[in-house]
Amino acid sequence: MSDDLNISDMAAIRGRLGPLYDDLHQTMLDVDTAPLFLFSKGSPRLVEVRDKAVTVLDRWAVEEPNVVASIYERLMDVLQTPSVSESLLEAVTWAAHSKLSIDLFDNPSPDSRVFAAAPNLIPLLDESGLVTVTGLDARPWGLHTGNYAFQYHQLLRRGFGSNIHYELIGTVLRLAKQHDLIARFALDDRRLRYKEEYEEWEERDFWYGRSLAGDDLDNLSAVGETFHGDPDGGTSWLHPYAGLSVRWTADGPLKGVEIEEFMPPPKPGAEWVFARYLHAIRDTDRKAFIHCDGAVKAFAAAEYPLSQQGFRARGKGDRYRKLFRIDGQFPTAVWSKLACSWFRDNKLILEYFETAP
């Protein structure tokens, strides 16, 4: 939606709001509110800053009615509500909400808002910026500690921008509890949410594939890369994924697997291409998986491969952010569910599991 907003109009609205714009954006992050729900959510923190912003825009409409009316008329129909000020405010928040910053790939700082509020979490950080949540009050929608309910990383959201991927997180948490594993997650250290602001939103759908056969997984000669391509090259908005690579390797009794999405050619003007990645290790002697982690890679759009051949030489990416990790011994069926959940919406992961031996 942000691509359809007039850049000059959005700059004018931000300029009129001044510091209130940043306050509103930060509060929306803190209480996990998308622009669509800006005027329907009743969080006291949100209501306070939102009403102040509406008052500023109401005053602008009185002082410069023609300017405000012309901006309103240029908005998409879906953003035009009976309240001109509310329409402008929702529109300008969409512009910020839709943008994914490359700073999301930075490891958290101990003096960030989250870790300053909960310094007890700092010793639990690993070298990849993940927090060990085993033994903590970790739930699919947030990590509860003290007076806070911290949110998981932005890249752990469905489509990187929607609701938190609670199905994936819940799977990891259940797996850790059932099999006595160590679970780690990345937190969004920009968002400071209090316990009383915690909510759980469910999006009812199911994303799964069959489990692979153990005999094939434990065959050390069954290695190599499989590539599944989308017939439309990922150009359909229903399936914006051009391909999926699954590569198995062997090192002694251990087999490793790497799964990565191949994205369609970036849009003109795009700076970055984000792609999901999963890595797992299987111990063929124990006939079980012993490690799994998921990450997102960022590639400079101008250098991103445009063909399957180029994709094979893509490398690790210009930026890399690990988002979850589990260590211990767990069965194939659980790993299969975890892999399908992480690559939710990419039908090629289901195709792989259905066609693998």
Long-range contacts (C-beta under 8 A, 24 or more apart in sequence): 1-76, 1-94, 1-98, 2-94, 2-95, 2-97, 2-98, 2-99, 4-76, 5-75, 5-76, 5-91, 5-94, 5-95, 6-71, 6-74, 9-71, 9-74, 9-75, 9-91, 10-91, 10-92, 10-95, 12-67, 12-71, 13-57, 13-71, 13-88, 13-89, 13-91, 13-92, 14-92, 16-56, 16-57, 16-60, 17-53, 17-56, 17-57, 17-92, 18-56, 20-49, 20-52, 20-53, 20-56, 21-53, 21-92, 23-49, 24-49, 24-50, 24-53, 24-89, 24-93, 25-93, 25-96, 26-190, 28-93, 28-97, 29-188, 29-190, 29-191, 30-191, 30-192, 30-193, 30-197, 31-193, 31-197, 32-151, 32-164, 32-191, 32-193, 32-197, 32-199, 34-97, 34-162, 35-90, 35-93, 35-94, 35-97, 36-90, 38-89, 38-90, 38-93, 39-86, 39-90, 43-197, 45-197, 50-89, 53-89, 54-83, 54-85, 54-86, 54-89, 57-84, 57-85, 57-88, 57-89, 58-85, 60-85, 61-85, 97-161, 98-161, 100-154, 100-160, 100-161, 100-272, 100-274, 102-271, 102-272, 102-298, 102-319, 104-153, 104-154, 104-155, 104-321, 105-296, 105-298, 105-319, 105-320, 105-321, 108-186, 108-187, 108-189, 109-189, 112-189, 112-190, 113-189, 113-190, 113-191, 113-192, 114-148, 114-150, 114-187, 114-188, 114-189, 114-190, 114-191, 114-192, 115-189, 117-146, 117-148, 117-192, 118-145, 118-146, 118-148, 118-150, 120-145, 120-146, 121-145, 121-187, 126-184, 128-184, 128-322, 128-325, 129-186, 129-321, 129-322, 130-184, 130-185, 130-186, 130-322, 130-323, 130-324, 130-325, 131-184, 131-185, 131-186, 131-187, 132-182, 132-183, 132-184, 133-173, 133-183, 133-184, 133-185, 134-176, 134-181, 134-182, 134-183, 138-173, 138-183, 138-185, 139-173, 140-164, 140-166, 140-167, 140-169, 140-170, 140-173, 140-200, 141-166, 141-169, 141-198, 141-199, 141-200, 141-201, 142-193, 142-198, 143-185, 143-187, 144-195, 144-198, 147-194, 147-195, 148-192, 148-193, 148-194, 148-195, 149-193, 149-194, 149-195, 149-197, 149-198, 150-187, 150-188, 150-191, 150-192, 150-193, 151-187, 151-188, 151-191, 151-193, 152-185, 152-186, 152-187, 152-188, 153-185, 153-186, 153-187, 153-188, 153-321, 153-323, 154-188, 154-190, 155-186, 155-274, 155-296, 155-321, 155-323, 156-185, 156-186, 156-323, 156-324, 158-203, 158-344, 158-345, 159-345, 160-274, 160-296, 162-203, 163-201, 163-203, 165-341, 165-344, 166-200, 166-202, 167-207, 167-341, 167-344, 168-294, 168-324, 168-338, 168-341, 168-342, 168-344, 169-324, 171-334, 171-337, 171-338, 171-341, 172-324, 172-326, 172-338, 175-326, 175-330, 175-334, 175-338, 176-326, 176-328, 179-328, 179-329, 179-330, 179-334, 180-328, 181-326, 181-327, 181-328, 181-329, 181-330, 182-326, 182-327, 182-328, 183-324, 183-325, 183-326, 184-324, 184-325, 184-326, 185-323, 185-324, 186-321, 186-322, 186-323, 186-324, 207-340, 207-341, 207-344, 207-345, 207-350, 208-337, 208-340, 208-341, 208-350, 209-336, 209-339, 209-340, 209-349, 209-350, 209-352, 209-353, 209-354, 210-336, 210-353, 210-354, 211-332, 211-333, 211-336, 211-337, 211-353, 212-332, 212-336, 212-353, 212-356, 212-357, 213-357, 214-287, 214-332, 216-356, 216-357, 217-255, 217-282, 217-284, 217-332, 218-255, 218-282, 218-284, 218-287, 220-250, 220-253, 220-255, 220-284, 221-250, 222-248, 222-357, 223-248, 223-249, 223-250, 223-255, 224-248, 225-312, 226-352, 226-356, 227-262, 227-308, 228-348, 228-351, 228-352, 229-262, 229-308, 229-348, 230-348, 233-264, 234-262, 234-263, 234-264, 235-264, 239-345, 239-346, 239-347, 240-264, 241-345, 241-346, 241-347, 241-348, 243-308, 243-311, 243-348, 244-343, 244-346, 244-348, 244-349, 244-351, 244-352, 245-311, 246-352, 253-283, 253-284, 253-285, 254-281, 254-282, 254-283, 254-284, 255-281, 255-282, 255-284, 256-280, 256-281, 256-282, 257-281, 257-282, 259-339, 259-343, 259-349, 259-352, 260-297, 261-343, 261-346, 262-305, 262-308, 262-311, 263-304, 265-304, 265-306, 266-301, 266-304, 270-301, 271-300, 271-301, 272-298, 272-299, 272-300, 272-301, 272-318, 272-319, 273-298, 273-299, 273-300, 273-301, 273-304, 274-298, 275-299, 275-317, 276-342, 276-343, 276-346, 278-339, 278-342, 278-343, 280-335, 280-339, 283-329, 286-329, 288-329, 288-330, 288-331, 288-332, 289-329, 289-330, 289-331, 289-332, 289-334, 289-335, 290-327, 290-328, 290-329, 290-330, 291-325, 291-326, 291-327, 292-325, 292-326, 292-335, 292-338, 292-339, 293-322, 293-324, 293-325, 293-326, 294-322, 294-323, 294-324, 294-325, 294-342, 295-320, 295-321, 295-322, 295-323, 296-320, 296-321, 296-323
